[in-house]
Amino acid sequence: MTRVGVMAAAGSALLVSWMGSVQASDAIKIAVMDQQAVLERSKVGKAATEEMKAYQAARQKIISADEQDLKELEQAIQDPNSKLSEAAKQEKQGQFQGKVEAYQRRLQDFNREVQQKQREMVTEYSKKIADAAQVVAQKEGFIVVLDKGSESMLRIVLYHQPALDVTDLIVQEFDRQQK
């Protein structure tokens, strides 16, 4: 079982255990939210997403320029009308191979950088979204707010009544807290 699956199972077991201790007469209020939607719909989240896109675009621009340089060098090597001596062709092929290796390293480095920046953003905003969810839960009297997940992430909540979804309230609270 994956780490996330273990955490989900443990969380579910804890919730069931806790709910067993609640008196039958107590109203149990549970809510669901979509953390990804909070990030996508909130003002701060939109700004962070745009910043990430700009960061990726800047990196992509450098990679595209490297790709263009490689194409031009390859064409120069393969040009049948080239008046390059065999020694000059060999030198250009050596340059080409060196540039291909540098390109591959740069691409890997950029991918790692982007992934690290995404992880940092998710970590930072997950905490802030959790804080907003806690405020909404306390105001509205919910004992728990579950992240329902999405198609691209682990889905913990398989079904819920639409009235239980407090994503919009959390977006509003999140934006309010970030002012």
WOSUL-V782029 format. One record per backbone hydrogen bond with DSSP energy under -0.5 kcal/mol. NH is the residue of the N-H (numbers start at 1). CO is the residue of the C=O. E is the energy in kcal/mol with one decimal. If there is no record, write none. Layout:
NH_CO_E / NH_CO_E
This chain:
6_2_-2.6 / 7_3_-2.3 / 8_4_-2.6 / 9_5_-2.6 / 10_6_-2.7 / 11_7_-2.6 / 12_8_-2.6 / 13_9_-2.6 / 14_10_-2.5 / 15_11_-2.4 / 16_12_-2.7 / 17_13_-2.6 / 18_14_-2.8 / 19_15_-2.9 / 20_16_-1.7 / 21_17_-0.8 / 21_18_-1.0 / 22_18_-0.6 / 22_19_-0.8 / 26_23_-1.4 / 29_27_-0.7 / 30_28_-0.6 / 31_144_-2.3 / 32_164_-2.4 / 33_146_-2.4 / 35_33_-0.6 / 38_34_-2.0 / 39_35_-2.0 / 40_36_-2.3 / 41_37_-2.6 / 42_38_-2.1 / 46_42_-2.7 / 47_43_-2.1 / 48_44_-2.5 / 49_45_-2.6 / 50_46_-2.5 / 51_47_-2.3 / 52_48_-2.2 / 53_49_-2.4 / 54_50_-2.5 / 55_51_-2.3 / 56_52_-2.6 / 57_53_-2.7 / 58_54_-2.3 / 59_55_-1.8 / 60_56_-2.7 / 61_57_-2.2 / 62_58_-1.5 / 63_59_-2.2 / 64_60_-2.9 / 65_61_-1.9 / 66_62_-2.2 / 67_63_-2.5 / 68_64_-2.2 / 69_65_-2.3 / 70_66_-2.3 / 71_67_-2.4 / 72_68_-2.5 / 73_69_-2.4 / 74_70_-2.5 / 75_71_-2.5 / 76_72_-2.1 / 77_73_-1.9 / 78_74_-2.3 / 79_75_-1.2 / 82_79_-1.4 / 89_85_-2.4 / 90_86_-2.3 / 91_87_-2.1 / 92_88_-2.5 / 93_89_-2.5 / 94_90_-2.1 / 95_91_-2.3 / 96_92_-2.8 / 97_93_-2.6 / 98_94_-2.3 / 99_95_-2.6 / 100_96_-2.5 / 101_97_-2.2 / 102_98_-2.2 / 103_99_-2.7 / 104_100_-2.5 / 105_101_-2.3 / 106_102_-2.7 / 107_103_-2.7 / 108_104_-2.3 / 109_105_-2.8 / 110_106_-3.0 / 111_107_-2.4 / 112_108_-2.4 / 113_109_-2.7 / 114_110_-2.8 / 115_111_-2.5 / 116_112_-2.7 / 117_113_-2.7 / 118_114_-2.4 / 119_115_-2.5 / 120_116_-2.5 / 121_117_-2.3 / 122_118_-2.7 / 123_119_-2.6 / 124_120_-2.6 / 125_121_-2.8 / 126_122_-2.4 / 127_123_-1.5 / 128_124_-1.4 / 129_125_-2.8 / 130_126_-2.4 / 131_127_-2.0 / 132_128_-2.0 / 133_129_-2.6 / 134_130_-2.2 / 135_131_-1.9 / 136_132_-2.3 / 137_133_-2.7 / 138_134_-2.5 / 139_135_-2.5 / 140_136_-2.7 / 141_137_-1.3 / 142_137_-2.1 / 143_29_-3.2 / 144_29_-1.0 / 146_31_-2.8 / 148_33_-3.4 / 148_146_-0.8 / 153_150_-0.9 / 156_154_-0.8 / 158_156_-0.7 / 164_161_-2.4 / 165_162_-1.6 / 166_32_-3.0 / 166_164_-0.6 / 170_166_-2.3 / 171_167_-2.5 / 172_168_-2.2 / 173_169_-2.4 / 174_170_-3.0 / 175_171_-2.5 / 176_172_-2.3 / 177_173_-2.6 / 178_174_-1.4 / 179_176_-1.0
